Amino acid sequence: NYPYILVSKLFNVNDLNNPIDTVETEISSVNNQLEVKIDFAADFARGNQYIIFQYLYDKKGNLIASHQDINDEKQKLYCPAIDTYCYDKMDSDKFILPSQSVQIIDEIDFDALIKSEVYTLVSQLVDLSSNQIVATSSKEFLYDGQKVNAEISYQQAGQSNRYVVTEQLYHQGVLIGSHTDLADVDQMIYCPSMTSNCYQSNDLDKYLTADNKTVTDEITYNCLIDNKLYQLQTHLVDYNSNEVVKKVTNDIFLKDGNGSFSINIDCLDQNSKKLVLFQYLYCDGNLIATDADINNENQTIYVPELSSNASIVKISNDKAIIKDEIFLSGLKENENYHAVTFLYSHADDKILDLSWENEFIFNNDQQNVSIFMEIDGKLLIED
C-alpha cells in the first residue's frame, strides 16, 4: 500500500521533446502488480503515430522507474490516413465514356499503418447526381509500406454524370480509417456529354448558298473539368457516302465544366448535297465525348442545287405557253418549298415584271418541278 505517482506522457513519435498530454495517477501496489487505465485528452491527427512513455515516482518525487522504448509497439498508437487518386483504367485520365463496362483504378497511399499486418480496403463508387452507391469493391492486402491499387467495375455509366470514389479501411473487422469526401476532385470521375446544333452563319438556317458557305456550330457541354484546355475535332461527313470530306480542329479553353461555345467552319469547295457535322472532344489526347450521329438533323446542313430547262409548248400571236422544268437537289425532304420563275428580256436587258410559282413538297434526293407560263405571244416573237 505504498503510494506512488505514475506519470504518463503522450508523444508524437516525430517529436519526443514536447508531450501532447500528461496525466498523473496516484497508485498503490498490491502484490507488486497493478493495472492502471489512463484517459488522454488530445486531438489525434490523421497520418501520425503516437507513443506513451511512463515514469514512476515515489512519494518524495524521486524517479524510480520509467518505460521509454520508442520501438515498443505495444505502447504505440496509429492514426491512419488515406490519400487517394482515381482514374479511368483504359487511358489513365479522369474521364469515362458511356459504355457497358467501365473500370476505375483507385490508387491509395497510406500513412500510419502497422507494417506486416493484413487490412481490408472497401472502395465505393458514388453517383453524385443521386448520392447513391452504384458499385463496390473489396480488397485484402498485407501492408509493407506500398501503395495499393483497387479496381472498381461499373456497368452502366451515364452521360452528364460525375462520380466520386470513397474508401473505408478495416483491421481485424474494425473500421480504422475512411476517406468519404464527396467534394474531393482527386477522387472524381467525369462522364461528359456534348450536344450541338449547326446553321448557316448569315441567314441562321440550314442551307448553304453560293454567297454564304460558312457554318456556325453551337456546342453545349456538361460534366467537364473546370479551367482546362480541350481539343474539338469537327468532321464534315457526306450523308450519302458516309465519307469525311473535311476535318477541322479547334483548341478550346473552358473555364466552367458546364456551358456552351460556338465555332465557325468554312464549307467552300464542298460538292456534297447534304453534310452532317460530327464532333469529337479530346482532353490531353484522349477522346472524352462525341456527338456523331449521321441522322442527327440538328447537325445537318443542306447544299441546294438548281438548274432548269425552258421550252415553248405553244406559240401564236395571241398566246405563248412556256414550260420551265426545274431540277432540284440538296434540299431537306418533306418540307414545303416555292419555285418561282421570272422572265428576262434581252432586248430591254431587264427582268420583266412577270413571275410564276409552284408550291411543292420535296420528297426525293433529286426532284423535278415544272412551271407553265402563259404570256402574250407577240412579246415572245419580238424578243
CORZIHU-V629364 format. One record per backbone hydrogen bond with DSSP energy under -0.5 kcal/mol. NH is the residue of the N-H (numbers start at 1). CO is the residue of the C=O. E is the energy in kcal/mol with one decimal. If there is no record, write none. Layout:
BEGIN
nh->NH co->CO e->E
nh->NH co->CO e->E
END
This chain:
BEGIN
nh->4 co->27 e->-3.0
nh->5 co->57 e->-2.6
nh->6 co->4 e->-0.5
nh->6 co->25 e->-3.3
nh->7 co->5 e->-0.6
nh->7 co->55 e->-3.4
nh->8 co->6 e->-0.6
nh->8 co->23 e->-2.8
nh->9 co->53 e->-2.7
nh->10 co->21 e->-2.7
nh->11 co->9 e->-0.5
nh->11 co->51 e->-2.8
nh->12 co->15 e->-0.7
nh->13 co->49 e->-2.2
nh->15 co->12 e->-2.7
nh->19 co->17 e->-0.5
nh->20 co->10 e->-3.4
nh->21 co->10 e->-1.0
nh->23 co->8 e->-2.6
nh->25 co->6 e->-2.5
nh->27 co->4 e->-2.6
nh->29 co->2 e->-0.9
nh->30 co->33 e->-0.8
nh->33 co->30 e->-1.9
nh->36 co->34 e->-0.5
nh->40 co->38 e->-0.5
nh->42 co->40 e->-0.8
nh->44 co->42 e->-0.7
nh->47 co->79 e->-3.2
nh->48 co->45 e->-1.2
nh->48 co->79 e->-0.8
nh->50 co->77 e->-3.0
nh->51 co->11 e->-2.3
nh->52 co->75 e->-1.5
nh->53 co->9 e->-2.3
nh->53 co->51 e->-0.5
nh->54 co->67 e->-1.9
nh->55 co->7 e->-2.4
nh->56 co->65 e->-3.3
nh->57 co->5 e->-2.9
nh->58 co->62 e->-2.2
nh->61 co->58 e->-2.1
nh->64 co->56 e->-3.0
nh->64 co->62 e->-0.5
nh->65 co->56 e->-1.4
nh->67 co->54 e->-2.8
nh->70 co->68 e->-0.8
nh->72 co->69 e->-1.6
nh->73 co->71 e->-1.1
nh->75 co->72 e->-1.3
nh->76 co->73 e->-1.1
nh->77 co->50 e->-3.0
nh->79 co->48 e->-2.1
nh->80 co->78 e->-0.6
nh->81 co->111 e->-2.1
nh->83 co->81 e->-0.5
nh->83 co->109 e->-2.8
nh->85 co->107 e->-1.9
nh->86 co->186 e->-2.0
nh->87 co->105 e->-2.0
nh->88 co->93 e->-3.6
nh->89 co->103 e->-2.7
nh->92 co->88 e->-2.0
nh->96 co->190 e->-2.7
nh->102 co->154 e->-2.9
nh->104 co->152 e->-2.9
nh->105 co->87 e->-2.9
nh->106 co->104 e->-0.5
nh->106 co->150 e->-3.4
nh->107 co->85 e->-2.8
nh->107 co->105 e->-0.6
nh->108 co->106 e->-0.6
nh->108 co->148 e->-3.0
nh->109 co->83 e->-3.4
nh->111 co->81 e->-1.8
nh->115 co->113 e->-0.5
nh->116 co->143 e->-3.5
nh->117 co->114 e->-0.9
nh->119 co->141 e->-2.8
nh->120 co->170 e->-2.4
nh->121 co->139 e->-3.4
nh->122 co->120 e->-0.5
nh->122 co->168 e->-2.8
nh->123 co->121 e->-0.6
nh->123 co->137 e->-2.5
nh->124 co->166 e->-2.6
nh->125 co->135 e->-3.0
nh->126 co->124 e->-0.6
nh->126 co->164 e->-3.0
nh->127 co->132 e->-2.8
nh->128 co->126 e->-0.7
nh->128 co->162 e->-2.5
nh->130 co->127 e->-1.2
nh->131 co->127 e->-2.5
nh->132 co->127 e->-1.0
nh->134 co->125 e->-3.0
nh->135 co->125 e->-1.1
nh->137 co->123 e->-2.7
nh->139 co->121 e->-2.5
nh->141 co->119 e->-2.4
nh->143 co->117 e->-2.5
nh->143 co->141 e->-0.6
nh->148 co->108 e->-2.6
nh->150 co->106 e->-2.7
nh->150 co->148 e->-0.5
nh->152 co->104 e->-2.8
nh->154 co->102 e->-2.8
nh->157 co->99 e->-0.6
nh->160 co->191 e->-1.2
nh->161 co->158 e->-0.6
nh->161 co->191 e->-1.5
nh->163 co->189 e->-3.0
nh->164 co->126 e->-1.9
nh->165 co->187 e->-2.0
nh->166 co->124 e->-2.7
nh->167 co->179 e->-2.3
nh->168 co->122 e->-2.0
nh->169 co->177 e->-3.4
nh->170 co->120 e->-2.8
nh->171 co->174 e->-2.6
nh->174 co->171 e->-1.7
nh->176 co->169 e->-2.8
nh->177 co->169 e->-1.3
nh->179 co->167 e->-2.6
nh->182 co->180 e->-0.9
nh->184 co->181 e->-1.4
nh->185 co->183 e->-0.7
nh->187 co->184 e->-1.2
nh->188 co->185 e->-1.3
nh->189 co->163 e->-2.8
nh->190 co->94 e->-3.1
nh->191 co->161 e->-2.5
nh->193 co->222 e->-1.6
nh->195 co->220 e->-2.5
nh->197 co->218 e->-2.0
nh->198 co->298 e->-2.6
nh->199 co->216 e->-2.1
nh->200 co->205 e->-4.1
nh->201 co->214 e->-2.9
nh->204 co->200 e->-2.0
nh->208 co->302 e->-2.9
nh->209 co->212 e->-2.1
nh->213 co->211 e->-0.5
nh->215 co->265 e->-2.9
nh->216 co->199 e->-3.0
nh->217 co->263 e->-2.7
nh->218 co->197 e->-2.9
nh->218 co->216 e->-0.5
nh->219 co->217 e->-0.6
nh->219 co->261 e->-3.2
nh->220 co->195 e->-3.2
nh->221 co->259 e->-2.7
nh->222 co->193 e->-1.9
nh->224 co->257 e->-1.8
nh->227 co->254 e->-0.6
nh->227 co->255 e->-0.6
nh->228 co->254 e->-1.7
nh->230 co->252 e->-3.2
nh->231 co->282 e->-2.4
nh->232 co->250 e->-3.2
nh->233 co->231 e->-0.6
nh->233 co->280 e->-3.1
nh->234 co->232 e->-0.6
nh->234 co->248 e->-3.6
nh->235 co->278 e->-2.7
nh->236 co->246 e->-2.9
nh->237 co->235 e->-0.7
nh->237 co->276 e->-2.7
nh->238 co->243 e->-3.0
nh->239 co->274 e->-2.6
nh->242 co->238 e->-2.4
nh->245 co->236 e->-3.2
nh->245 co->243 e->-0.6
nh->246 co->236 e->-1.1
nh->248 co->234 e->-2.4
nh->250 co->232 e->-2.6
nh->252 co->230 e->-3.3
nh->252 co->250 e->-0.5
nh->254 co->228 e->-2.5
nh->254 co->252 e->-0.6
nh->255 co->253 e->-0.6
nh->259 co->221 e->-2.0
nh->261 co->219 e->-2.1
nh->263 co->217 e->-1.8
nh->265 co->215 e->-2.9
nh->267 co->213 e->-2.9
nh->267 co->265 e->-0.5
nh->270 co->267 e->-0.9
nh->271 co->269 e->-0.6
nh->275 co->301 e->-3.2
nh->276 co->237 e->-2.4
nh->277 co->299 e->-2.8
nh->278 co->235 e->-2.8
nh->278 co->276 e->-0.6
nh->279 co->291 e->-2.2
nh->280 co->233 e->-2.2
nh->281 co->289 e->-2.9
nh->282 co->231 e->-3.2
nh->283 co->286 e->-2.3
nh->286 co->283 e->-1.9
nh->288 co->281 e->-3.1
nh->289 co->281 e->-1.3
nh->291 co->279 e->-2.5
nh->294 co->292 e->-0.5
nh->296 co->293 e->-2.1
nh->297 co->295 e->-0.9
nh->299 co->296 e->-1.1
nh->300 co->297 e->-1.5
nh->301 co->275 e->-3.3
nh->302 co->206 e->-3.2
nh->303 co->273 e->-2.6
nh->304 co->208 e->-0.6
nh->304 co->302 e->-0.5
nh->305 co->329 e->-2.7
nh->307 co->327 e->-1.9
nh->309 co->325 e->-2.2
nh->311 co->323 e->-2.4
nh->313 co->311 e->-0.6
nh->313 co->321 e->-2.8
nh->314 co->321 e->-1.5
nh->316 co->319 e->-1.6
nh->320 co->375 e->-2.4
nh->321 co->314 e->-3.2
nh->322 co->320 e->-0.5
nh->322 co->373 e->-3.0
nh->323 co->311 e->-3.3
nh->324 co->322 e->-0.6
nh->324 co->371 e->-3.1
nh->325 co->309 e->-2.5
nh->325 co->323 e->-0.7
nh->326 co->324 e->-0.6
nh->326 co->369 e->-3.5
nh->327 co->307 e->-3.8
nh->328 co->326 e->-0.5
nh->328 co->367 e->-3.0
nh->329 co->305 e->-1.7
nh->330 co->365 e->-0.8
nh->334 co->362 e->-3.7
nh->335 co->332 e->-0.7
nh->335 co->362 e->-0.7
nh->337 co->360 e->-2.8
nh->339 co->358 e->-2.7
nh->340 co->338 e->-0.5
nh->341 co->356 e->-3.3
nh->343 co->354 e->-0.9
nh->345 co->350 e->-3.4
nh->346 co->344 e->-0.6
nh->349 co->345 e->-1.1
nh->350 co->345 e->-1.5
nh->352 co->343 e->-2.8
nh->352 co->350 e->-0.5
nh->354 co->352 e->-2.5
nh->356 co->341 e->-2.1
nh->358 co->339 e->-2.2
nh->360 co->337 e->-2.3
nh->362 co->335 e->-2.0
nh->362 co->360 e->-0.5
nh->363 co->361 e->-0.5
nh->367 co->328 e->-2.3
nh->369 co->326 e->-2.6
nh->371 co->324 e->-2.1
nh->373 co->322 e->-3.3
nh->375 co->320 e->-2.6
nh->375 co->373 e->-0.6
nh->378 co->317 e->-1.0
nh->379 co->376 e->-0.6
nh->380 co->376 e->-1.2
nh->381 co->377 e->-2.2
nh->382 co->378 e->-2.6
nh->383 co->379 e->-1.3
END
